[in-house]
Amino acid sequence: QFSSIGSLSEKWLNQFISALDSSSTRDVDPISNNDTSGRKKNGKVKQHHTPLSSRMKIIWPTMDEIRRSIEGYQGGGSVPGKIKNLEKDFLLPLYHHWSSLNIGSGGGGSDPLKTARHVPHIKTFVQPSSSASSSIEWLVLTSHNLSTAAWGQLQQKSDSYTANEKVLFIRSWELGVFISPATLANAMA
């Protein structure tokens, strides 16, 4: 869940998801995209062929959810998004509602603090556990929106001595907190 979507390409989003996926990054050098486990195929890591819709869900409010929120249409100001960025074909199957309650109809679910009716501005990225349990691999609570400006983009290094070297170019530096079960266990010890 985040509050803004930049101008993304499907290729970048696939690379971003692969970089976040803890099951696919254990043996991969994220800059060179080389498999360090000895399971190389032509020097490159095998690309995911799993559809984006089964690897990522984007929590994003609908216009009706904004309208029915406590803030009304003014609440939409905390969730900016250009139509051309939001309506890309590869993103459409990824969208999911931000409120699990049937807001505005007086029914559905318990929400004693009325938090489900406030327009979200929090940025949360979560990787569910690959096991059937309801646990997570990690969670990042951050100021990053879903954009190449915030998360960065690999680019060729521009000096002539390192023509084949790639660098991560980030336009907008953000701050976040990474939490994992191991992090919590260490904090409790």
C-alpha positions as CSV (number, residue, x, y, z in Angstrom):
1,Q,0.0,0.0,0.0
2,F,1.4,3.4,-0.9
3,S,-0.1,6.8,-1.9
4,S,1.4,7.5,-5.3
5,I,2.4,5.7,-8.4
6,G,5.1,7.0,-10.7
7,S,5.4,6.4,-14.4
8,L,6.4,2.7,-14.4
9,S,7.3,0.2,-17.1
10,E,6.3,-3.5,-16.8
11,K,10.0,-4.4,-17.1
12,W,11.0,-2.1,-14.2
13,L,8.1,-3.5,-12.0
14,N,9.2,-7.1,-12.7
15,Q,12.7,-6.2,-11.7
16,F,11.5,-4.4,-8.6
17,I,9.4,-7.3,-7.5
18,S,12.2,-9.8,-8.1
19,A,14.6,-7.6,-6.1
20,L,12.1,-7.6,-3.2
21,D,11.3,-11.3,-3.3
22,S,13.4,-12.9,-0.6
23,S,13.1,-16.3,-2.2
24,S,14.7,-15.1,-5.5
25,T,17.4,-12.8,-4.1
26,R,19.3,-15.1,-1.8
27,D,21.8,-16.2,-4.5
28,V,21.7,-13.2,-6.9
29,D,23.9,-10.2,-7.2
30,P,21.1,-7.5,-7.7
31,I,23.3,-5.1,-9.7
32,S,24.8,-7.5,-12.3
33,N,21.8,-9.9,-12.2
34,N,24.3,-12.8,-11.9
35,D,23.4,-15.9,-10.1
36,T,26.1,-16.5,-7.4
37,S,24.9,-20.0,-6.5
38,G,26.5,-21.7,-9.5
39,R,23.0,-22.1,-11.2
40,K,23.7,-19.6,-14.0
41,K,22.1,-19.9,-17.4
42,N,24.2,-18.0,-19.9
43,G,25.5,-15.9,-17.0
44,K,22.1,-14.5,-16.2
45,V,19.5,-15.4,-13.6
46,K,16.4,-17.1,-15.0
47,Q,13.7,-14.5,-15.4
48,H,10.3,-14.9,-13.7
49,H,7.6,-16.0,-16.0
50,T,5.0,-15.9,-13.3
51,P,2.4,-13.2,-14.1
52,L,2.7,-10.0,-12.1
53,S,-0.8,-10.5,-10.7
54,S,0.3,-13.5,-8.8
55,R,3.4,-11.9,-7.5
56,M,2.1,-8.5,-6.4
57,K,-1.0,-6.8,-5.2
58,I,-1.4,-3.0,-5.2
59,I,-3.7,-1.6,-2.5
60,W,-5.3,1.5,-4.1
61,P,-8.5,3.3,-3.3
62,T,-11.3,3.6,-5.9
63,M,-13.0,6.9,-6.5
64,D,-16.0,5.6,-4.7
65,E,-13.9,4.7,-1.6
66,I,-12.4,8.2,-1.6
67,R,-15.9,9.8,-1.9
68,R,-17.3,7.7,0.9
69,S,-14.3,8.3,3.2
70,I,-14.5,10.6,6.2
71,E,-12.4,13.2,4.3
72,G,-14.5,12.9,1.1
73,Y,-13.1,14.0,-2.2
74,Q,-10.6,16.2,-0.4
75,G,-9.0,13.0,0.9
76,G,-8.0,12.2,-2.6
77,G,-5.3,14.8,-2.3
78,S,-3.3,12.4,-0.2
79,V,-3.3,9.8,-2.9
80,P,-2.1,11.6,-6.0
81,G,-1.8,9.7,-9.2
82,K,-1.9,10.7,-12.9
83,I,-4.4,8.8,-15.0
84,K,-1.7,7.9,-17.5
85,N,0.3,6.3,-14.7
86,L,-2.6,4.5,-13.1
87,E,-4.4,3.1,-16.1
88,K,-1.5,1.1,-17.7
89,D,-2.7,-2.3,-18.8
90,F,-0.2,-4.3,-16.9
91,L,-1.2,-2.5,-13.6
92,L,-4.9,-3.0,-13.8
93,P,-5.0,-6.7,-12.6
94,L,-2.8,-5.7,-9.6
95,Y,-5.2,-3.3,-8.0
96,H,-7.1,-4.3,-4.8
97,H,-9.4,-2.2,-2.6
98,W,-7.9,-0.4,0.4
99,S,-10.9,-0.9,2.7
100,S,-12.1,-4.3,3.7
101,L,-15.3,-2.7,5.1
102,N,-18.3,-1.8,3.0
103,I,-17.9,1.8,3.9
104,G,-20.8,4.2,3.6
105,S,-23.5,1.4,3.6
106,G,-23.6,1.0,7.3
107,G,-22.6,-2.6,7.1
108,G,-19.7,-5.0,7.0
109,G,-17.0,-5.5,9.6
110,S,-16.0,-4.0,12.8
111,D,-14.0,-0.7,12.8
112,P,-14.2,0.9,16.3
113,L,-11.5,3.5,15.6
114,K,-13.0,4.3,12.2
115,T,-9.6,3.8,10.6
116,A,-10.9,2.0,7.5
117,R,-12.8,5.2,6.5
118,H,-9.7,7.5,6.5
119,V,-7.9,7.8,3.2
120,P,-4.5,6.0,3.5
121,H,-1.3,7.8,3.1
122,I,1.0,5.2,4.7
123,K,3.5,3.3,2.6
124,T,3.8,-0.3,3.5
125,F,5.5,-3.1,1.5
126,V,5.0,-6.7,2.7
127,Q,6.2,-10.1,1.6
128,P,3.9,-12.8,2.8
129,S,5.6,-16.0,3.9
130,S,5.8,-18.7,1.2
131,S,4.5,-21.2,3.7
132,A,0.7,-21.6,4.2
133,S,0.9,-19.7,7.5
134,S,-0.3,-16.2,8.0
135,S,3.3,-15.0,8.8
136,I,5.4,-12.6,6.8
137,E,9.0,-12.7,5.5
138,W,9.4,-8.9,6.0
139,L,7.6,-5.6,6.2
140,V,8.9,-2.1,5.2
141,L,7.1,0.9,6.6
142,T,8.5,3.8,4.6
143,S,8.2,7.1,2.8
144,H,8.8,5.4,-0.6
145,N,6.0,5.5,-3.1
146,L,6.0,3.1,-6.0
147,S,8.2,4.9,-8.4
148,T,11.6,4.7,-10.0
149,A,12.5,8.1,-8.4
150,A,12.0,6.6,-4.9
151,W,13.3,3.0,-5.4
152,G,15.9,3.7,-8.1
153,Q,16.7,2.4,-11.5
154,L,19.7,0.5,-12.8
155,Q,21.7,2.5,-15.3
156,Q,24.9,2.1,-17.2
157,K,27.8,4.0,-15.5
158,S,28.7,7.0,-17.7
159,D,32.4,7.1,-17.5
160,S,34.4,5.5,-20.2
161,Y,36.6,3.3,-17.9
162,T,33.7,1.3,-16.6
163,A,31.3,1.0,-19.6
164,N,29.9,-2.3,-18.6
165,E,29.3,-1.4,-14.9
166,K,25.8,-0.6,-13.7
167,V,24.8,1.8,-10.9
168,L,21.6,2.3,-9.0
169,F,20.3,5.8,-9.7
170,I,17.9,7.2,-7.1
171,R,16.3,10.6,-7.7
172,S,14.4,11.0,-4.4
173,W,16.0,9.6,-1.2
174,E,13.4,8.2,1.2
175,L,13.6,6.7,4.7
176,G,12.0,3.5,5.9
177,V,12.0,0.9,8.6
178,F,12.6,-2.8,7.7
179,I,11.0,-5.3,10.0
180,S,11.3,-9.1,9.8
181,P,10.6,-11.9,12.3
182,A,14.4,-12.2,12.9
183,T,14.5,-8.4,13.6
184,L,11.8,-8.8,16.1
185,A,13.3,-11.9,17.7
186,N,16.7,-10.0,18.1
187,A,14.9,-7.1,19.6
188,M,13.1,-9.3,22.2
189,A,16.4,-11.2,23.1
